[in-house]
Amino acid sequence: MTLVSFWFLLIAIVWTGFFILEGFDFGVGILHGVVGRTEPGRRAAINTVGPLWDGNEVWLIVAGAAMFAAFPGWYATMFSGFYLALVVLLGALMARGVSFEYRGKRDSATWLRSWSAALTIGSVLVPVLIGVALGDLLHGLPIDASHEYTGTFWTLLQPYGIFTGVTLLAICVTHGATFLAMKTSGDVRGRAVAIARRSAPVTGLVVLAFALWTHAIAGKGLLINPVEIIAILAVFSAAWLARANLEGWAFAATTLAMATTVLSIFSELYPKVMVSSTNPAYSLTIRNSASGPYSLKVMTVVVAIFLPVVLVYTAWTYYVFRRRLSDKDFSVKQTAH
């Protein structure tokens, strides 16, 4: 494997890691008001990811930085074309982050509802927007011979890209439900298990439709590949595992479903990184958008040294905060009206 191919694979893995880790964060943000019927229940749900969410978002920064360093041509075309969408994405990310930090600062009912709404809306928008971006890479965008994006913001909202965002959102909901079932107890856990049971079959059908559409977009007919088959089976398995009270295995199943779904996009895209709908010859590939050999070598050495450290630290963080939470752990004062 050449260094160019290695870095494409590494970027695909980093994006996959982001959606695995941040995916259940998004799910918790979406579901915290559903599984938590009372304020202690909502706080229990939010605190399952309280010590983790900011570390999980680092993977998004790493993904963007890796694209910039390894494939500057890809980064320049994509980020300039997606400029307005990225502004909306950053707004959604900031709304989520500020909500995590400020929601518990006051006991006012209006204050709590406002920040809960910000958390929910932000958690919906982020996977949808990133999903649209990833789907557009494969579907194709108007890119000219100079590798410049020639469309508008509305050009980005293509049916396949939107459905990619919907697919990732659906997986996030099921992923978040299995995580909450694994990390909570009492009534919060019971509602999370119920959501996992009900959402997993629907998510499985969405992933199946996504796999078929992805293969058709890539020009490979309707015969889906083994990676996509694993994604479909994993989602359907999560429903059975949640019903059998095997929360850890159900979470592993949704983790596998998320990983294989994201990887399927990159596997169908390779060796391209952005498809041009103007002319296939104008498409960006791993060759015509990559950095020089020396830069890739230096970056590879840096990754070999620091990536194991990051992985060990991440694993240790999850181990330290492994305890289940309950609404009984969060006593609150009488809510002001």
Order of alpha helices (4+ residues) and beta strands (2+ residues): alpha-alpha-alpha-alpha-alpha-alpha-alpha-alpha-alpha-alpha-beta-beta-alpha
